């Protein structure tokens, strides 16, 4: 007796990524910010930093002396500009409910003139800034007249954690006499789901032949060779049996089958 013929096609797939907005540019995403021109040192970008004394506002942030240029988003918070303010600080919280190991961060930003972006204290991207160490005294390496959305850019995700996260941004002017500043950032994640492992191939006999020394049994796929003295059983696993298996003559007659 033999089982019915079976046809199984192995396949794998990757699901389309789920795109989630972690930080939006709207009137609900609130930021703590400081536009005093103070140098807050290195700790301001850390998750545990106490920013309750900072002002509260929503993006788009903008400050300019003179006529405002056209803006890609509604102006929701006005910043103080002018000497000696060459940098501006921003912090916001967001919740991430996925698995950080599978997250791929992307960001779009409206920045005048340059900015460095931090996630839970770790730098994830910089825009319009020179390489090397960045401090509050570092000036942007470009001058923006009419800010527009740039990106989306790939950003590092190694600082992302499940639950509460802090995105921090420091905007830098291109000179001490710069008369305008703009900040808005949208942070997205594309969570990729790993493909499931390929299905195991079903076991099947590939050859059965008498060799003179015994019955040579060969099979493929994942399964265990079993034997019984009657086709109705009881069936027993043949310990350490692997293909090809040599069934020696002598003793009672045996039936063989493959168990998945």
C-alpha contacts under 8 A as a table, 3 or more apart, distances in Angstrom:
res1	aa1	res2	aa2	distance
8	X	201	X	7.76
8	X	202	X	7.94
10	X	198	X	6.19
10	X	199	X	5.78
10	X	200	X	7.92
10	X	201	X	7.63
11	X	198	X	6.10
11	X	199	X	7.32
12	X	195	X	6.10
12	X	196	X	6.33
12	X	197	X	6.92
12	X	198	X	5.84
13	X	195	X	5.20
13	X	196	X	7.15
14	X	192	X	7.88
14	X	193	X	6.54
14	X	194	X	6.14
14	X	195	X	4.74
15	X	192	X	7.19
15	X	193	X	6.01
15	X	194	X	7.64
15	X	195	X	7.28
16	X	192	X	7.22
16	X	193	X	7.90
17	X	190	X	5.50
17	X	191	X	5.40
17	X	192	X	4.91
17	X	193	X	7.03
18	X	189	X	7.84
18	X	190	X	5.47
18	X	191	X	5.42
18	X	192	X	7.06
19	X	188	X	6.79
19	X	189	X	5.66
19	X	190	X	4.64
19	X	191	X	6.79
20	X	188	X	5.62
20	X	189	X	5.31
20	X	190	X	6.59
21	X	24	X	6.23
21	X	186	X	7.41
21	X	187	X	6.14
21	X	188	X	4.57
21	X	189	X	6.61
22	X	94	X	6.26
22	X	95	X	7.21
22	X	96	X	7.20
22	X	186	X	7.62
22	X	187	X	5.43
22	X	188	X	5.43
22	X	189	X	6.97
23	X	29	X	6.86
23	X	94	X	6.58
23	X	185	X	7.44
23	X	186	X	5.29
23	X	187	X	4.85
23	X	188	X	7.01
24	X	29	X	6.14
24	X	185	X	7.35
24	X	186	X	5.06
24	X	187	X	6.82
25	X	29	X	6.70
25	X	58	X	7.75
25	X	59	X	5.75
25	X	60	X	6.89
25	X	73	X	8.00
25	X	184	X	6.55
25	X	185	X	6.52
25	X	186	X	5.90
26	X	29	X	5.92
26	X	58	X	6.86
26	X	59	X	6.42
26	X	60	X	7.81
27	X	30	X	7.21
27	X	58	X	5.63
27	X	59	X	7.17
27	X	76	X	7.34
28	X	58	X	7.18
29	X	58	X	6.09
29	X	59	X	7.65
29	X	92	X	7.77
30	X	56	X	6.76
30	X	57	X	5.60
30	X	58	X	4.83
30	X	59	X	7.67
30	X	92	X	6.51
31	X	56	X	5.70
31	X	57	X	5.37
31	X	58	X	5.79
31	X	59	X	7.71
31	X	90	X	6.33
31	X	91	X	5.46
31	X	92	X	4.68
31	X	93	X	7.86
32	X	51	X	6.75
32	X	52	X	7.61
32	X	54	X	5.61
32	X	55	X	5.51
32	X	56	X	4.70
32	X	57	X	6.54
32	X	90	X	5.71
32	X	91	X	5.16
32	X	92	X	6.32
33	X	54	X	5.52
33	X	55	X	5.31
33	X	56	X	6.29
33	X	57	X	7.34
33	X	88	X	7.45
33	X	89	X	5.34
33	X	90	X	4.34
33	X	91	X	6.33
34	X	37	X	7.64
34	X	54	X	5.68
34	X	55	X	6.31
34	X	88	X	6.05
34	X	89	X	5.15
34	X	90	X	6.72
35	X	38	X	7.77
35	X	79	X	6.37
35	X	80	X	6.08
35	X	81	X	7.72
35	X	85	X	7.43
35	X	87	X	7.58
35	X	88	X	5.12
35	X	89	X	6.71
36	X	80	X	7.46
36	X	85	X	6.80
36	X	88	X	7.66
37	X	84	X	6.44
37	X	85	X	4.25
37	X	86	X	6.50
37	X	87	X	6.11
37	X	88	X	6.70
38	X	85	X	7.82
39	X	136	X	5.95
40	X	43	X	7.28
40	X	44	X	6.02
40	X	136	X	7.90
41	X	44	X	6.72
41	X	135	X	7.92
41	X	136	X	7.46
42	X	45	X	6.92
43	X	46	X	5.53
43	X	49	X	6.55
43	X	121	X	7.98
44	X	49	X	5.74
45	X	49	X	7.01
45	X	91	X	7.55
45	X	118	X	6.59
45	X	119	X	7.86
45	X	120	X	6.94
45	X	121	X	4.95
45	X	122	X	7.99
45	X	168	X	5.54
45	X	169	X	7.79
46	X	49	X	5.45
46	X	120	X	5.46
46	X	121	X	4.14
46	X	122	X	7.95
46	X	166	X	7.82
47	X	120	X	4.89
47	X	121	X	6.25
47	X	165	X	7.19
47	X	166	X	5.68
50	X	53	X	7.84
51	X	54	X	5.47
52	X	55	X	7.94
57	X	76	X	7.40
57	X	77	X	5.77
58	X	61	X	7.02
58	X	76	X	5.82
58	X	77	X	6.04
59	X	75	X	7.12
59	X	76	X	5.77
59	X	77	X	6.44
59	X	183	X	6.94
59	X	184	X	5.30
59	X	185	X	7.84
60	X	73	X	6.18
60	X	74	X	6.30
60	X	75	X	5.11
60	X	76	X	5.47
60	X	77	X	6.42
60	X	182	X	7.31
60	X	183	X	6.00
60	X	184	X	4.93
61	X	75	X	6.30
61	X	76	X	6.31
61	X	77	X	4.80
61	X	78	X	5.79
61	X	79	X	6.52
61	X	181	X	7.94
61	X	182	X	5.54
61	X	183	X	5.09
61	X	184	X	6.43
62	X	75	X	6.67
62	X	77	X	6.49
62	X	78	X	5.10
62	X	79	X	5.53
62	X	180	X	7.37
62	X	181	X	5.59
62	X	182	X	4.43
62	X	183	X	6.58
63	X	78	X	5.36
63	X	79	X	4.45
63	X	80	X	5.86
63	X	81	X	5.85
63	X	179	X	7.91
63	X	180	X	5.35
63	X	181	X	5.27
63	X	182	X	6.62
64	X	67	X	7.47
64	X	68	X	6.58
64	X	79	X	7.94
64	X	80	X	7.96
64	X	81	X	6.50
64	X	179	X	5.63
64	X	180	X	4.15
64	X	181	X	6.57
65	X	68	X	7.97
65	X	81	X	7.54
65	X	179	X	5.75
65	X	180	X	6.66
69	X	146	X	6.02
70	X	146	X	7.15
71	X	74	X	6.88
71	X	75	X	7.50
71	X	146	X	7.75
71	X	147	X	7.00
71	X	148	X	7.10
72	X	110	X	7.98
72	X	147	X	7.82
72	X	148	X	5.95
72	X	149	X	6.94
75	X	78	X	7.30
79	X	181	X	7.70
81	X	85	X	6.32
81	X	179	X	6.27
81	X	180	X	6.44
81	X	181	X	7.26
82	X	85	X	5.73
82	X	176	X	7.84
82	X	177	X	6.78
82	X	178	X	6.92
82	X	179	X	5.88
83	X	86	X	7.39
83	X	176	X	5.98
83	X	177	X	6.10
83	X	178	X	7.92
84	X	176	X	6.14
84	X	177	X	7.87
85	X	88	X	7.56
85	X	176	X	6.95
86	X	136	X	7.87
86	X	137	X	7.50
86	X	139	X	7.43
86	X	172	X	5.73
86	X	173	X	4.92
86	X	174	X	7.73
86	X	175	X	6.96
86	X	176	X	5.70
86	X	178	X	7.78
87	X	136	X	6.38
87	X	137	X	7.87
87	X	170	X	6.55
87	X	171	X	5.40
87	X	172	X	4.47
87	X	173	X	6.17
88	X	170	X	5.51
88	X	171	X	5.10
88	X	172	X	6.69
89	X	168	X	7.58
89	X	169	X	6.04
89	X	170	X	4.65
89	X	171	X	6.60
90	X	168	X	5.57
90	X	169	X	5.05
90	X	170	X	6.24
91	X	166	X	6.70
91	X	167	X	5.79
91	X	168	X	4.35
91	X	169	X	6.43
92	X	166	X	5.61
92	X	167	X	5.45
92	X	168	X	6.53
93	X	164	X	6.74
93	X	165	X	5.56
93	X	166	X	4.54
93	X	167	X	6.35
94	X	164	X	5.88
94	X	165	X	5.38
94	X	166	X	6.45
94	X	167	X	7.73
95	X	162	X	7.48
95	X	163	X	5.05
95	X	164	X	4.65
95	X	165	X	6.05
96	X	161	X	7.10
96	X	162	X	5.31
96	X	163	X	5.05
96	X	164	X	6.59
96	X	165	X	7.27
97	X	162	X	5.77
97	X	163	X	6.03
98	X	103	X	7.68
98	X	162	X	6.47
98	X	191	X	7.55
99	X	102	X	5.82
99	X	103	X	6.77
99	X	162	X	6.62
99	X	191	X	7.96
100	X	103	X	5.12
100	X	157	X	7.59
100	X	158	X	7.94
100	X	160	X	5.93
100	X	161	X	5.86
100	X	162	X	6.44
102	X	191	X	5.51
102	X	192	X	5.59
102	X	193	X	7.07
103	X	157	X	6.81
103	X	189	X	6.01
103	X	190	X	5.87
103	X	191	X	4.63
103	X	192	X	6.72
104	X	154	X	7.63
104	X	155	X	7.64
104	X	156	X	7.75
104	X	157	X	6.34
104	X	189	X	5.38
104	X	190	X	5.11
104	X	191	X	6.24
104	X	192	X	7.76
105	X	154	X	6.05
105	X	155	X	5.23
105	X	156	X	6.52
105	X	157	X	5.79
105	X	187	X	7.09
105	X	188	X	5.73
105	X	189	X	4.53
105	X	190	X	6.54
106	X	152	X	5.86
106	X	153	X	5.24
106	X	154	X	4.56
106	X	155	X	5.31
106	X	187	X	6.00
106	X	188	X	5.16
106	X	189	X	6.13
106	X	190	X	7.91
107	X	151	X	6.60
107	X	152	X	5.07
107	X	153	X	5.34
107	X	154	X	6.75
107	X	155	X	6.78
107	X	185	X	6.82
107	X	186	X	5.50
107	X	187	X	4.51
107	X	188	X	5.96
108	X	149	X	6.40
108	X	150	X	5.64
108	X	151	X	4.70
108	X	152	X	4.53
108	X	153	X	6.51
108	X	185	X	5.70
108	X	186	X	5.19
108	X	187	X	6.74
109	X	148	X	8.00
109	X	149	X	5.38
109	X	150	X	5.44
109	X	151	X	6.76
109	X	152	X	7.83
109	X	183	X	7.33
109	X	184	X	5.54
109	X	185	X	4.23
109	X	186	X	6.26
110	X	147	X	5.99
110	X	148	X	5.40
110	X	149	X	4.70
110	X	150	X	6.32
110	X	182	X	6.69
110	X	183	X	5.54
110	X	184	X	5.04
110	X	185	X	6.37
111	X	114	X	6.05
111	X	115	X	6.85
111	X	127	X	8.00
111	X	147	X	6.25
111	X	148	X	7.57
111	X	149	X	7.87
111	X	171	X	7.44
111	X	181	X	7.53
111	X	182	X	5.25
111	X	183	X	4.93
111	X	184	X	6.74
112	X	143	X	7.35
112	X	144	X	5.45
112	X	145	X	7.72
112	X	147	X	6.03
112	X	171	X	7.53
112	X	172	X	7.81
112	X	173	X	7.22
112	X	180	X	7.30
112	X	181	X	5.05
112	X	182	X	4.80
112	X	183	X	6.80
113	X	128	X	6.65
113	X	140	X	6.08
113	X	142	X	6.34
113	X	143	X	5.50
113	X	144	X	5.31
113	X	171	X	7.19
113	X	172	X	6.17
113	X	173	X	5.34
113	X	174	X	6.04
113	X	181	X	6.72
113	X	182	X	7.52
114	X	126	X	7.71
114	X	127	X	5.47
114	X	128	X	4.28
114	X	129	X	5.50
114	X	139	X	7.96
114	X	140	X	4.91
114	X	141	X	7.29
114	X	142	X	7.11
114	X	171	X	5.69
114	X	172	X	5.13
114	X	173	X	6.58
114	X	174	X	7.45
115	X	126	X	5.76
115	X	127	X	5.32
115	X	128	X	6.50
115	X	129	X	6.52
115	X	140	X	7.53
115	X	169	X	6.65
115	X	170	X	5.49
115	X	171	X	4.24
115	X	172	X	5.70
116	X	123	X	7.18
116	X	125	X	6.08
116	X	126	X	4.26
116	X	127	X	6.38
116	X	129	X	7.42
116	X	169	X	5.78
116	X	170	X	5.56
116	X	171	X	6.74
117	X	123	X	5.81
117	X	124	X	5.81
117	X	125	X	5.24
117	X	126	X	5.93
117	X	167	X	7.22
117	X	168	X	5.90
117	X	169	X	4.66
117	X	170	X	6.83
118	X	121	X	5.60
118	X	122	X	5.11
118	X	123	X	4.20
118	X	124	X	5.43
118	X	125	X	7.18
118	X	167	X	5.79
118	X	168	X	5.00
118	X	169	X	6.22
119	X	122	X	5.23
119	X	123	X	6.30
119	X	124	X	6.41
119	X	159	X	5.77
119	X	160	X	6.83
119	X	165	X	7.22
119	X	166	X	5.84
119	X	167	X	4.79
119	X	168	X	6.35
120	X	159	X	6.08
120	X	160	X	7.32
120	X	165	X	6.17
120	X	166	X	5.16
120	X	167	X	6.50
120	X	168	X	7.69
121	X	159	X	7.75
121	X	168	X	7.74
122	X	159	X	6.16
123	X	126	X	7.88
123	X	156	X	7.86
124	X	155	X	5.36
124	X	156	X	4.61
124	X	157	X	7.03
125	X	155	X	5.64
125	X	156	X	6.96
126	X	129	X	6.21
128	X	140	X	5.81
128	X	141	X	5.72
128	X	142	X	5.82
129	X	139	X	7.38
129	X	140	X	4.83
129	X	141	X	5.27
129	X	142	X	7.55
130	X	140	X	6.90
130	X	141	X	5.89
131	X	134	X	7.82
134	X	137	X	7.89
134	X	138	X	5.84
135	X	138	X	5.33
136	X	172	X	7.84
138	X	172	X	7.29
139	X	172	X	5.83
139	X	173	X	5.77
139	X	174	X	5.04
139	X	175	X	6.37
140	X	143	X	7.49
140	X	172	X	5.55
140	X	173	X	5.61
140	X	174	X	4.43
140	X	175	X	7.70
141	X	174	X	6.25
142	X	174	X	6.16
143	X	174	X	5.81
144	X	147	X	6.14
147	X	182	X	7.23
156	X	159	X	7.59
157	X	160	X	5.43
160	X	165	X	6.96
161	X	164	X	7.27
161	X	165	X	6.68
162	X	165	X	7.90
171	X	181	X	7.91
171	X	183	X	7.25
173	X	176	X	6.99
173	X	178	X	6.30
173	X	181	X	7.18
174	X	178	X	6.66
175	X	178	X	5.35
200	X	221	X	7.32
200	X	222	X	6.55
201	X	221	X	4.86
201	X	222	X	6.06
202	X	220	X	7.98
202	X	221	X	5.23
202	X	222	X	6.00
202	X	223	X	7.34
202	X	260	X	6.54
203	X	219	X	6.82
203	X	220	X	5.51
203	X	221	X	4.10
203	X	222	X	5.22
203	X	223	X	5.30
203	X	258	X	6.47
203	X	259	X	7.45
203	X	260	X	6.19
204	X	219	X	5.47
204	X	220	X	5.60
204	X	221	X	6.49
204	X	258	X	7.03
205	X	208	X	7.58
205	X	217	X	7.54
205	X	218	X	5.94
205	X	219	X	4.12
205	X	220	X	6.50
205	X	258	X	7.86
206	X	218	X	5.56
206	X	219	X	4.83
206	X	220	X	6.63
207	X	216	X	7.81
207	X	217	X	6.04
207	X	218	X	5.06
207	X	219	X	6.79
208	X	215	X	6.98
208	X	216	X	5.69
208	X	217	X	4.69
208	X	218	X	6.33
209	X	215	X	5.79
209	X	216	X	5.31
209	X	217	X	6.83
210	X	213	X	7.60
210	X	214	X	5.88
210	X	215	X	4.59
210	X	216	X	6.04
211	X	214	X	5.66
211	X	215	X	6.21
211	X	216	X	6.51
212	X	215	X	7.81
213	X	248	X	6.90
213	X	249	X	7.91
214	X	246	X	5.95
214	X	247	X	5.46
214	X	248	X	4.63
214	X	249	X	5.87
215	X	246	X	5.52
215	X	247	X	4.94
215	X	248	X	6.51
215	X	249	X	7.75
216	X	244	X	6.48
216	X	245	X	5.72
216	X	246	X	4.59
216	X	247	X	6.39
217	X	243	X	6.94
217	X	244	X	5.56
217	X	245	X	5.09
217	X	246	X	6.27
217	X	247	X	7.52
218	X	243	X	4.99
218	X	244	X	4.53
218	X	245	X	6.41
219	X	243	X	5.87
219	X	244	X	7.17
220	X	243	X	7.64
222	X	260	X	6.30
223	X	258	X	5.96
223	X	259	X	5.23
223	X	260	X	4.30
224	X	237	X	6.66
224	X	238	X	7.56
224	X	241	X	7.51
224	X	258	X	5.49
224	X	259	X	5.08
224	X	260	X	6.53
225	X	237	X	6.09
225	X	238	X	5.91
225	X	241	X	6.51
225	X	242	X	7.74
225	X	256	X	6.94
225	X	257	X	5.91
225	X	258	X	4.73
225	X	259	X	6.39
226	X	235	X	6.04
226	X	236	X	5.22
226	X	237	X	4.40
226	X	238	X	5.45
226	X	256	X	5.62
226	X	257	X	5.35
226	X	258	X	6.08
226	X	259	X	6.94
227	X	235	X	5.51
227	X	236	X	5.58
227	X	237	X	6.71
227	X	238	X	6.87
227	X	254	X	6.30
227	X	255	X	5.41
227	X	256	X	4.49
227	X	257	X	6.46
228	X	231	X	6.66
228	X	233	X	5.43
228	X	234	X	5.99
228	X	235	X	4.82
228	X	236	X	6.53
228	X	254	X	5.62
228	X	255	X	5.23
228	X	256	X	6.67
229	X	233	X	6.85
229	X	234	X	7.84
229	X	252	X	6.95
229	X	253	X	6.04
229	X	254	X	4.79
229	X	255	X	6.03
230	X	233	X	5.22
230	X	234	X	7.41
230	X	254	X	7.23
230	X	255	X	6.61
231	X	255	X	6.25
238	X	241	X	5.55
241	X	245	X	6.43
242	X	245	X	5.90
